[in-house]
């Protein structure tokens, strides 16, 4: 019975979440209920929960996690300043003469928004509201339009500065230290958020490149699906268009470069770079005349809500983790993963499959705080590179959010799409992009250096 308690606890948490209860309360409440039952039957030692105050104090004093509200503030402020609208109009004029040019514009704007906001839901909804009506009006295929928007919107999962990578970096850092202790070694080296940011750059740009190649392929073989914009819909060209591109593209691009460049150059930690991004977003909004008291109040309110949700889930996840370990769940997971056929490959494949399926019902925050602390130390103790593992997990979750019938991005777009865009259109549209995601995952699995090469180069110099 004792060996079944960790499994029952995990199943109980998932069942509670599916019943519609809040995530943080489901994690903490279910875990405490199991702890009480386990104590009554002599299966759980309450002393495990004595570590909870230290866990929570460590969360609240963790400087890395300060980056979360700062990046959220940056993203929400840029959203309110209507950067996406200006970018889309300008990029559409730039690539409009080409077949598929509007689709390429949507992909590039999605990439810039991902690098600016890091919030998948906001990016998909914004792109859906702005670009979907334009693409439909220009005669684009409904399925291609929906797929392009969903895929480009989920780039916020992997392109830094991503909130997913911030949280994964913090959790994997703890898992890496625990793995070293279990192996009987100690090293001051750890995995940082900056490591993940640098490691995710090449895979993120690979995804963008493959997305654009797919749209170009459609333009070659099915040109009627991606017609060029007519000349009358492109009122600006020549020198006037060049100046417009510079004035619209340079400010947000400079902001992204300032944030990432300060990290890559070693001038700032991710938290310090996040503060640069937050201040830069304020300046950008002010330069566009969008920085009003009401806007600032709304941005601060939304940032507080998101941050409170994240840290409340932290508390619930800390309780769940302690109770899970109190029932011997960590030993059970270690024995199970190390005993799988195929060794390390089999363990990684199973973990990726489980995380992919959980991505249908749980958000990345819950998966990061619940699943990664359980499996992370075991996988890292097998000798896996933590940066590679973190990027693989991020892209895996990104793929899950795109996959029918439960992908979160599909629901986001369905909520803002016009009636003429059917659910089947959305499902058909994302299918090629899911194959692209799986291709990139396969390439990273075959050549881990695609993830680890750039961090080694940056931090060796």
FITORRO-167656 format. One record per residue (C-alpha): residue in one letter; y, x, z. Coordinates in pm, whole numbers, padded with zeros to 5 digits, always signed. Layout:
N
AYXZ/...
This chain:
461
X+00000+00000+00000/X+00237+00284+00088/X+00206+00433-00263/X+00294+00097-00419/X+00619+00054-00223/X+00836+00275-00453/X+00707+00086-00758/X+00768-00251-00592/X+01117-00137-00488/X+01206-00041-00846/X+01065-00367-00985/X+01249-00562-00715/X+01584-00404-00808/X+01533-00480-01178/X+01430-00840-01099/X+01739-00887-00881/X+01963-00753-01157/X+01801-00984-01412/X+01869-01274-01176/X+02240-01205-01224/X+02340-01051-00892/X+02604-00774-00884/X+02464-00430-00955/X+02589-00248-00645/X+02475-00524-00410/X+02141-00550-00588/X+02076-00179-00544/X+02184-00154-00181/X+02067-00497-00066/X+01719-00478-00218/X+01670-00127-00085/X+01772-00226+00269/X+01543-00530+00257/X+01249-00309+00157/X+01344-00061+00430/X+01331-00336+00693/X+00994-00460+00570/X+00863-00105+00547/X+00976-00025+00901/X+00809-00343+01033/X+00476-00233+00885/X+00516+00133+00972/X+00565+00239+00609/X+00926+00359+00632/X+01102+00596+00869/X+01461+00475+00943/X+01571+00836+00998/X+01603+00866+00620/X+01909+00641+00631/X+02083+00874+00877/X+02176+01087+00577/X+02373+00800+00423/X+02713+00877+00585/X+02700+01236+00460/X+02602+01112+00112/X+02896+00872+00100/X+03139+01130+00237/X+03022+01371-00033/X+03088+01107-00301/X+03437+01029-00176/X+03535+01397-00151/X+03382+01498-00485/X+03667+01638-00695/X+03472+01595-01019/X+03463+01219-00975/X+03843+01203-00960/X+03821+01240-01337/X+03675+00888-01362/X+03990+00690-01270/X+04208+00935-01463/X+04008+00900-01786/X+03991+00522-01740/X+04369+00512-01694/X+04414+00724-02006/X+04191+00498-02212/X+04340+00170-02095/X+04697+00295-02143/X+04618+00407-02499/X+04460+00070-02566/X+04774-00110-02444/X+04999+00113-02656/X+04824-00015-02973/X+04729+00328-03097/X+04420+00185-03268/X+04621-00060-03477/X+04854+00209-03613/X+04569+00452-03675/X+04363+00196-03865/X+04653+00090-04089/X+04741+00449-04172/X+04386+00572-04230/X+04315+00268-04448/X+04612+00361-04669/X+04493+00722-04681/X+04131+00648-04778/X+04195+00309-04939/X+04176+00430-05303/X+03813+00532-05246/X+03513+00300-05246/X+03400+00289-04886/X+03736+00430-04779/X+03798+00149-04532/X+03456+00206-04374/X+03531+00578-04346/X+03866+00492-04187/X+03697+00269-03929/X+03451+00547-03845/X+03725+00810-03802/X+03943+00578-03596/X+03640+00492-03382/X+03584+00864-03328/X+03946+00916-03223/X+03936+00615-02992/X+03610+00741-02844/X+03771+01077-02775/X+04078+00903-02633/X+03927+00623-02424/X+03558+00692-02365/X+03508+00319-02295/X+03251+00164-02531/X+03325-00202-02466/X+03699-00161-02516/X+03649+00037-02838/X+03404-00209-02994/X+03618-00512-02905/X+03939-00345-03026/X+03782-00233-03354/X+03622-00573-03400/X+03949-00757-03357/X+04148-00520-03578/X+03918-00401-03854/X+03656-00673-03903/X+03900-00931-04053/X+04045-00661-04282/X+03702-00547-04402/X+03593-00904-04471/X+03917-00978-04656/X+03866-00670-04874/X+03521-00788-04981/X+03309-00557-04765/X+02949-00654-04690/X+02937-00847-04359/X+02639-00648-04234/X+02791-00310-04324/X+03121-00408-04162/X+02950-00514-03838/X+02724-00208-03830/X+03008+00036-03889/X+03218-00114-03610/X+02932-00122-03358/X+02822+00234-03439/X+03170+00385-03434/X+03251+00197-03113/X+02954+00347-02928/X+03068+00702-03007/X+03252+00682-02675/X+02913+00745-02512/X+02882+01096-02651/X+03216+01227-02781/X+03408+01394-02497/X+03594+01320-02286/X+03333+01056-02209/X+03296+00879-01875/X+02920+00878-01936/X+02922+01259-01951/X+03139+01281-01638/X+02890+01077-01437/X+02585+01246-01593/X+02733+01587-01520/X+02775+01506-01152/X+02426+01357-01115/X+02255+01633-01314/X+02433+01897-01108/X+02272+01759-00791/X+01937+01722-00970/X+01957+02085-01090/X+02018+02214-00740/X+01730+02005-00606/X+01501+02133-00882/X+01587+02491-00789/X+01504+02423-00424/X+01170+02271-00523/X+01093+02580-00730/X+01179+02802-00435/X+01474+02971-00602/X+01846+02961-00545/X+02122+03035-00789/X+02497+02970-00776/X+02475+02845-01136/X+02489+02471-01189/X+02566+02226-01466/X+02924+02106-01484/X+03099+01823-01664/X+03269+02085-01880/X+02926+02214-01988/X+02829+01866-02104/X+03162+01814-02281/X+03116+02134-02481/X+02747+02068-02544/X+02817+01716-02675/X+03077+01826-02932/X+02837+01935-03208/X+02596+01637-03171/X+02891+01397-03160/X+03043+01539-03476/X+02699+01534-03640/X+02679+01160-03575/X+03023+01104-03726/X+02930+01313-04029/X+02604+01124-04086/X+02783+00789-04047/X+03031+00889-04318/X+02754+01020-04544/X+02576+00686-04514/X+02893+00496-04612/X+02943+00732-04906/X+02583+00668-05009/X+02642+00293-05001/X+02955+00344-05213/X+02748+00531-05473/X+02444+00301-05491/X+02596-00035-05390/X+02966-00008-05481/X+03015-00386-05471/X+02951-00375-05094/X+03241-00137-05024/X+03521-00199-05279/X+03836+00011-05287/X+04162-00137-05164/X+04384-00271-05446/X+04707-00086-05514/X+04928-00374-05393/X+04769-00349-05048/X+04877+00013-05018/X+05256-00008-05012/X+05304+00348-04891/X+05191+00658-05079/X+05296+01010-05167/X+05541+01179-04930/X+05602+00862-04731/X+05228+00830-04661/X+05204+01196-04562/X+05484+01154-04308/X+05323+00837-04176/X+04989+01013-04131/X+05160+01295-03943/X+05362+01066-03718/X+05070+00835-03635/X+04779+01081-03624/X+04931+01385-03459/X+05024+01237-03115/X+04679+01100-03019/X+04508+01398-03184/X+04732+01636-02989/X+04644+01450-02669/X+04270+01484-02734/X+04307+01852-02825/X+04512+01913-02511/X+04245+01756-02292/X+03945+01921-02456/X+04126+02244-02536/X+04226+02299-02176/X+03859+02262-02077/X+03720+02477-02358/X+03982+02744-02302/X+03905+02760-01931/X+04261+02666-01838/X+04164+02350-01651/X+03868+02179-01493/X+03764+01838-01636/X+03948+01669-01350/X+04267+01862-01417/X+04231+01795-01790/X+04190+01423-01712/X+04525+01428-01533/X+04678+01589-01844/X+04531+01306-02050/X+04666+01039-01815/X+05019+01183-01825/X+04994+01228-02201/X+04892+00863-02244/X+05200+00760-02044/X+05425+00974-02265/X+05263+00839-02582/X+05306+00479-02467/X+05669+00546-02375/X+05739+00705-02714/X+05608+00391-02883/X+05817+00163-02662/X+05508+00014-02494/X+05558+00147-02143/X+05691-00148-01948/X+05651-00236-01582/X+05415-00522-01664/X+05202-00296-01886/X+05186-00028-01618/X+05091-00287-01357/X+04810-00424-01577/X+04679-00075-01659/X+04674+00027-01293/X+04501-00300-01198/X+04229-00256-01459/X+04182+00110-01369/X+04142+00015-01003/X+03885-00251-01089/X+03672-00017-01301/X+03696+00267-01049/X+03607+00039-00759/X+03305-00088-00950/X+03186+00267-01023/X+03219+00385-00664/X+03063+00069-00521/X+02764+00131-00748/X+02762+00488-00615/X+02719+00350-00263/X+02443+00110-00366/X+02267+00384-00561/X+02285+00622-00262/X+02113+00363-00041/X+01850+00298-00309/X+01785+00671-00354/X+01734+00733+00018/X+01497+00438+00061/X+01307+00533-00255/X+01257+00885-00122/X+01168+00746+00220/X+00874+00567+00063/X+00768+00888-00111/X+00887+00777-00451/X+01005+01124-00555/X+00658+01270-00493/X+00500+00982-00683/X+00728+01039-00984/X+00663+01415-00976/X+00286+01369-00973/X+00301+01111-01250/X+00527+01306-01488/X+00357+01642-01435/X+00016+01481-01492/X+00103+01325-01828/X-00075+01450-02142/X+00151+01662-02357/X+00312+01841-02063/X+00689+01869-02076/X+00711+01695-02415/X+00513+01397-02288/X+00726+01371-01974/X+01054+01386-02168/X+00929+01134-02426/X+00826+00884-02157/X+01153+00919-01965/X+01354+00871-02284/X+01150+00560-02370/X+01200+00410-02024/X+01575+00482-02030/X+01597+00335-02381/X+01430+00011-02268/X+01639-00007-01950/X+01949+00026-02167/X+01877-00328-02288/X+01934-00476-01942/X+02135-00218-01746/X+02466-00048-01816/X+02485+00331-01839/X+02633+00354-01488/X+02330+00194-01323/X+02086+00401-01530/X+02276+00721-01451/X+02280+00655-01076/X+01930+00505-01039/X+01701+00667-01297/X+01848+01015-01347/X+01836+01120-00978/X+01467+01021-00973/X+01348+01192-01292/X+01614+01463-01328/X+01480+01711-01068/X+01125+01679-01205/X+01227+01742-01566/X+01461+02027-01477/X+01189+02189-01265/X+00982+02200-01586/X+01237+02445-01727/X+01450+02213-01941/X+01811+02304-02006/X+02032+02061-01809/X+02301+02046-02081/X+02043+01964-02347/X+01882+01702-02124/X+02217+01539-02044/X+02323+01516-02410/X+01980+01378-02508/X+02011+01111-02240/X+02363+01017-02351/X+02261+00979-02718/X+01947+00792-02615/X+02153+00539-02420/X+02398+00515-02710/X+02106+00425-02938/X+01983+00168-02689/X+02325+00000-02680/X+02303-00037-03061/X+01948-00172-03082/X+01873-00546-03127/X+01821-00785-02970/X+01981-00675-02640/X+02218-00391-02730/X+02545-00420-02536/X+02759-00326-02838/X+02609-00614-03034/X+02715-00859-02764/X+03065-00710-02751/X+03109-00757-03127/X+02945-01100-03129/X+03205-01214-02877/X+03499-01135-03109/X+03343-01172-03455/X+03442-01472-03672/X+03182-01747-03734/X+03105-01623-04085/X+02957-01304-03933/X+02611-01412-03819/X+02397-01245-03555/X+02151-01151-03831/X+02435-00973-04014/X+02506-00766-03704/X+02137-00681-03656/X+02094-00580-04022/X+02416-00379-04015/X+02323-00160-03720/X+01971-00078-03846/X+02074+00223-04065/X+02293+00360-03786/X+02003+00335-03540/X+01795+00545-03780/X+02081+00798-03791/X+02084+00810-03409/X+01708+00869-03402/X+01746+01140-03668/X+02003+01324-03455/X+01783+01287-03146/X+01495+01438-03343/X+01710+01726-03465/X+01825+01800-03108/X+01465+01790-02988/X+01357+02036-03261/X+01662+02262-03228/X+01803+02247-02872/X+02045+02522-02975/X+02253+02252-03147/X+02349+02151-02794/X+02332+02480-02603/X+02485+02719-02859/X+02850+02619-02817/X+02852+02620-02433/X+02694+02964-02439/X+02955+03087-02684/X+03251+02934-02497/X+03153+03047-02149/X+03035+03391-02261/X+03374+03474-02407/
